């Protein structure tokens, strides 16, 4: 899915605050990464990812133009 949208800088900052990192629940040695996420207050969720170890989604924020959760686990894989 390709999303064609244009956001202003303030909207991008707001949307980025609603980003949740997806962490593959099968990842074995990532305690140091999750600890860092906790330390700097990065939101994350453990889930089963079919590809890669990390991805993300944007949680819905209609005021910022994100009408529903937008998942990128098929397009952006780490």
C-alpha distances in whole Angstrom, upper triangle without the diagonal:
4,6,10,12,16,18,22,23,24,21,19,22,22,19,19,22,20,18,19,19,18,21,22,25,26,27,30,31,29,32,33,29,29,32,31,28,31,33,31,29,26,24,23,22,23,21,21,18,17,17,19,21,19,15,15,14,15,17,17,19,19,22,20,17,15,15,14,14,10,10,9,11,9,8,12,15,18
4,6,9,13,15,19,20,22,19,17,21,21,17,18,21,20,18,19,20,20,23,24,27,28,28,32,33,31,33,33,29,30,33,31,28,31,33,30,29,26,24,24,24,25,23,23,20,20,19,20,22,20,16,16,14,15,17,17,19,19,21,18,16,14,15,15,15,11,12,10,13,12,9,12,16,19
4,6,10,12,16,17,19,16,14,18,18,14,16,19,17,16,18,19,20,23,25,28,30,29,33,34,31,33,33,29,29,32,31,27,30,32,29,28,24,23,23,23,25,24,24,22,22,21,22,23,21,17,15,14,13,15,15,16,16,18,15,12,11,13,13,13,10,11,11,14,14,11,13,17,20
4,7,10,14,16,18,15,14,18,18,15,17,20,19,18,21,22,23,26,28,31,33,33,36,36,34,36,36,32,32,35,33,30,32,34,31,29,26,25,26,26,28,27,28,25,25,24,25,26,24,20,18,16,15,18,17,17,16,18,15,12,12,14,15,16,13,15,14,18,17,15,16,20,23
4,7,10,13,14,11,11,15,15,13,15,18,17,17,20,21,23,26,28,31,34,33,37,37,34,35,35,31,31,34,31,28,31,32,29,27,25,24,25,26,28,28,29,26,27,26,26,27,24,20,18,16,14,16,15,15,14,15,12,9,10,12,14,15,13,15,15,19,19,16,17,21,24
4,7,10,12,10,9,13,14,12,14,17,17,17,21,22,24,28,30,33,35,35,38,38,35,36,35,32,32,34,31,28,31,32,28,27,25,24,26,27,30,30,31,29,30,28,28,29,25,22,20,18,15,18,17,15,15,14,11,10,12,14,17,17,15,18,17,21,22,19,19,23,25
4,6,8,6,6,10,10,9,12,14,15,15,19,21,23,27,30,32,35,34,37,37,33,34,34,30,30,32,29,26,28,29,25,24,22,22,24,26,29,29,31,28,30,29,28,28,25,21,19,17,14,16,15,13,13,12,9,8,10,14,16,17,15,18,18,22,22,20,20,23,25
4,6,5,6,9,10,11,12,15,16,17,21,23,25,29,32,34,37,36,39,38,34,35,34,31,31,32,29,27,29,29,25,24,23,23,25,27,31,31,33,31,33,31,31,31,27,24,21,19,16,18,17,15,15,13,10,11,13,16,19,19,18,21,21,24,26,23,22,26,27
4,5,5,6,9,10,11,13,15,16,19,21,24,27,30,33,36,34,37,36,32,33,32,28,28,29,26,24,26,26,22,22,20,21,23,26,29,30,32,30,32,31,30,29,25,23,20,19,16,18,18,15,16,14,11,13,15,18,20,20,19,21,21,24,26,23,22,25,25
4,5,5,6,9,10,11,13,15,18,21,24,27,30,33,36,34,37,36,32,33,31,28,28,29,26,23,25,25,21,20,19,20,23,25,29,30,32,31,33,32,31,30,26,23,20,19,16,17,16,13,14,12,9,12,14,17,19,19,19,21,21,25,27,24,23,26,26
4,5,5,6,8,10,11,13,16,19,22,25,28,31,34,33,35,35,31,32,31,28,27,28,26,23,24,25,21,20,19,19,21,23,27,28,30,28,30,29,29,28,24,21,18,16,13,14,13,10,11,9,6,8,10,13,15,16,15,18,19,22,24,22,21,24,25
4,5,5,6,9,10,11,14,16,19,23,26,28,31,30,33,32,28,29,28,25,24,26,23,20,22,23,19,18,16,17,19,21,25,25,28,26,28,27,25,25,21,18,15,14,11,13,13,12,13,12,8,10,11,14,16,15,14,16,16,19,21,19,18,21,21
4,6,5,6,9,10,14,16,19,22,26,28,31,29,32,31,27,28,26,23,23,24,21,18,20,20,16,15,14,15,18,21,24,25,28,26,29,28,26,25,21,19,16,15,12,13,14,12,14,13,10,12,13,16,17,17,16,18,18,21,23,21,19,22,22
4,5,5,7,9,13,16,19,22,25,27,30,29,32,31,28,28,27,24,23,24,22,19,20,20,17,15,14,14,17,19,23,24,27,26,29,28,27,25,22,19,16,14,10,11,11,9,11,9,7,10,10,14,15,14,15,17,18,21,23,22,20,22,23
4,5,5,7,10,13,16,19,23,25,28,27,30,29,26,27,26,23,22,23,21,18,20,21,18,16,13,13,15,17,21,22,24,23,25,24,23,23,19,16,12,10,7,8,9,7,10,10,7,9,8,11,12,11,11,13,14,17,19,18,17,19,20
4,5,5,9,11,14,17,21,23,26,24,27,26,23,23,23,19,19,20,18,15,17,18,14,13,11,11,13,16,19,20,23,21,24,23,21,20,16,14,11,10,8,10,11,11,14,13,10,12,11,15,15,13,12,13,13,16,19,17,15,17,18
4,6,8,11,15,17,21,23,26,25,27,26,23,23,22,19,17,19,17,13,15,16,12,10,9,9,12,15,18,20,23,22,25,24,23,21,17,15,12,11,9,9,11,10,14,13,11,13,12,15,15,13,14,15,16,18,21,20,18,20,20
4,6,10,13,16,19,21,24,23,26,26,22,23,23,19,18,19,18,14,15,17,15,12,10,8,11,13,16,18,21,20,23,23,22,20,16,14,10,8,6,5,8,8,11,12,10,12,10,12,12,10,11,12,14,16,19,18,17,18,19
4,7,10,13,16,18,21,20,23,23,19,20,20,17,15,18,16,12,14,16,14,11,8,7,8,11,14,15,18,17,20,19,18,16,13,10,7,6,5,6,10,11,14,15,13,14,11,14,13,10,9,10,11,12,16,15,13,15,15
4,6,9,13,15,18,17,20,20,17,17,18,14,13,15,14,11,12,15,13,11,7,5,5,7,10,12,15,14,17,17,16,14,11,9,5,5,6,7,11,13,16,18,16,17,14,16,14,10,10,10,11,11,15,15,13,14,14
4,6,10,12,15,14,17,17,13,15,15,11,10,13,13,9,12,14,13,11,8,6,4,6,9,10,13,12,15,14,13,10,7,6,4,7,9,11,14,16,20,21,19,20,17,19,16,13,12,10,10,10,13,14,11,11,11
4,7,9,12,11,15,15,13,14,16,12,11,15,15,12,14,17,16,14,11,9,6,5,6,7,9,8,12,11,10,8,5,5,5,7,10,12,15,18,21,23,21,21,18,20,17,13,12,9,9,8,12,13,11,10,10
4,6,9,8,11,12,9,11,13,10,9,13,13,11,13,16,16,15,12,10,7,6,5,6,8,8,11,11,9,6,5,7,8,11,14,16,19,22,25,27,25,25,22,23,20,17,16,13,12,10,13,15,13,11,10
4,5,6,9,11,10,12,15,12,12,15,16,14,16,19,20,19,16,14,10,9,6,5,5,5,8,9,8,5,6,9,11,13,17,18,22,25,28,30,28,28,24,25,22,18,18,14,14,10,13,15,13,11,10
4,6,8,11,10,12,15,13,12,15,17,15,16,20,21,19,17,15,11,9,5,5,5,8,11,12,11,8,10,12,14,16,19,20,23,26,29,31,30,30,26,27,24,20,20,17,17,14,16,19,17,15,14
4,6,9,10,12,15,14,14,17,19,18,19,22,23,22,20,18,15,12,9,8,7,8,10,11,10,8,11,14,16,19,22,23,26,30,33,35,33,33,29,30,27,23,23,19,19,15,17,20,18,15,14
4,6,7,9,12,11,11,14,16,15,17,20,21,20,18,17,14,13,9,10,9,10,12,11,9,6,9,13,15,18,22,23,27,29,33,35,32,33,29,31,28,24,23,20,19,15,18,19,17,14,12
4,6,8,11,11,11,14,16,16,17,20,21,21,20,19,16,15,12,13,13,13,15,15,13,10,13,16,19,22,25,26,30,32,36,38,36,36,33,34,31,27,27,23,22,19,21,23,21,17,15
4,6,8,9,10,12,13,14,16,18,19,20,18,19,16,16,13,15,15,16,18,17,14,11,13,17,19,22,25,27,30,33,36,38,35,36,33,35,32,28,27,24,23,20,23,24,21,18,15
4,5,5,6,8,10,11,12,14,16,16,15,15,13,13,11,14,15,15,17,16,13,10,11,14,16,19,22,24,27,29,33,34,32,33,30,32,29,25,25,22,21,18,21,22,19,16,13
4,5,5,6,9,10,10,12,14,15,14,15,13,13,12,15,17,17,20,20,17,13,14,17,18,21,23,24,28,30,34,35,33,34,31,33,30,27,26,24,23,21,24,25,22,19,16
4,6,5,6,9,10,10,13,14,13,15,14,15,15,18,19,19,22,21,18,14,14,17,18,22,24,25,29,30,34,34,32,34,31,33,31,28,27,25,24,22,25,25,22,19,16
4,5,5,6,9,10,11,12,11,12,11,13,13,15,17,17,20,18,15,12,11,14,15,18,20,22,25,27,30,31,29,30,28,30,28,24,23,21,20,19,22,22,18,16,13
4,5,5,6,9,10,10,9,10,8,10,10,14,16,16,20,19,16,12,11,14,14,17,19,20,23,25,29,30,28,29,26,28,26,22,22,20,20,18,22,22,19,17,15
4,5,5,6,9,10,10,11,11,13,13,17,19,20,23,23,20,16,15,17,17,20,21,22,26,27,31,31,29,31,29,31,29,25,25,23,23,22,25,26,22,21,18
4,5,5,6,8,8,11,11,14,15,18,21,21,24,23,19,16,14,16,16,19,20,21,25,26,29,30,27,29,27,30,28,25,24,23,22,21,25,24,21,19,17
4,5,5,6,5,7,8,11,12,16,19,19,22,21,18,15,13,14,13,15,16,17,21,22,26,26,24,26,24,26,24,21,21,19,19,19,22,22,19,18,16
4,6,5,6,8,9,12,13,17,20,21,24,24,21,18,16,17,16,18,18,18,22,23,26,27,25,27,25,27,25,22,23,21,22,21,25,25,22,21,19
4,6,8,10,12,15,17,21,23,24,27,26,23,20,18,19,18,20,21,21,24,25,28,28,26,29,27,29,28,25,25,24,24,24,27,27,24,23,21
4,6,9,12,15,17,21,24,24,27,26,23,20,17,18,17,18,18,19,22,22,26,25,23,26,24,27,26,23,23,22,22,23,26,25,22,22,20
4,6,9,13,15,19,22,22,26,25,22,19,17,17,15,16,16,16,19,19,23,23,21,23,22,24,23,20,21,20,21,21,25,24,21,21,20
4,6,10,13,16,19,19,22,21,19,16,13,13,11,13,13,13,17,17,21,21,19,21,19,22,20,17,17,17,17,17,21,21,18,18,16
4,7,10,13,17,17,20,20,18,16,13,12,10,10,11,11,14,16,19,20,18,20,18,20,18,15,15,15,15,16,19,20,17,17,16
4,7,10,13,13,17,17,15,12,10,10,8,10,11,11,15,17,21,22,20,22,19,20,18,14,15,13,14,13,17,18,15,15,14
4,6,10,11,15,16,15,12,10,10,9,10,12,12,15,18,22,23,22,23,19,20,17,14,14,12,14,12,16,18,16,15,15
4,7,9,13,14,13,10,9,11,11,12,15,15,19,22,25,27,25,26,22,23,20,16,17,14,15,13,16,18,16,15,14
4,6,10,12,12,10,10,10,11,12,15,15,19,22,25,27,26,26,22,23,19,16,16,13,13,11,14,16,15,14,14
4,7,9,10,9,10,11,12,14,17,18,21,24,27,30,28,28,24,24,21,17,17,14,14,10,12,16,15,13,14
4,5,7,7,8,8,11,12,16,18,21,24,27,29,27,26,23,24,20,17,15,12,11,7,9,12,12,9,11
4,7,9,10,11,13,15,19,20,23,26,29,31,29,28,25,25,22,19,17,13,12,9,9,12,12,10,12
4,7,8,9,12,15,19,21,24,27,29,31,29,28,25,26,23,20,17,14,12,8,8,10,10,7,8
4,6,8,11,15,18,21,24,27,29,31,29,28,25,27,24,20,18,14,12,9,10,11,9,5,5
4,7,11,14,17,20,23,26,29,31,28,28,25,27,24,20,18,15,13,10,12,13,11,7,6
4,7,11,14,16,20,22,25,27,24,25,21,23,21,17,15,12,10,8,11,11,9,6,5
4,7,11,13,17,19,22,24,21,21,18,20,17,14,12,9,7,5,8,9,6,5,6
4,7,10,13,15,18,20,18,18,14,17,14,11,9,7,6,6,10,10,8,9,10
4,6,9,12,15,17,15,14,11,13,10,7,5,4,6,7,11,11,10,11,13
4,6,9,11,13,11,11,8,10,8,6,5,7,8,11,14,13,12,15,16
4,6,10,12,11,11,8,9,7,4,7,9,11,13,16,16,16,18,19
4,6,9,9,8,5,5,4,5,7,10,13,16,18,18,18,21,23
4,5,5,6,5,6,7,8,10,14,16,19,21,21,21,23,25
4,5,5,5,5,8,10,12,16,18,21,23,22,23,26,28
4,6,7,8,11,13,15,18,20,24,26,25,25,27,29
4,6,8,11,12,13,16,18,21,23,22,21,24,26
4,6,9,11,11,15,17,20,21,20,21,24,26
4,6,7,8,11,14,17,18,18,18,21,23
4,7,9,12,15,18,19,19,20,23,25
4,6,10,13,15,17,17,18,21,23
4,6,10,12,14,15,15,17,20
4,7,10,11,11,12,15,17
4,6,8,9,9,11,14
4,5,5,6,8,11
4,6,6,6,9
4,6,7,11
4,6,10
4,7
4
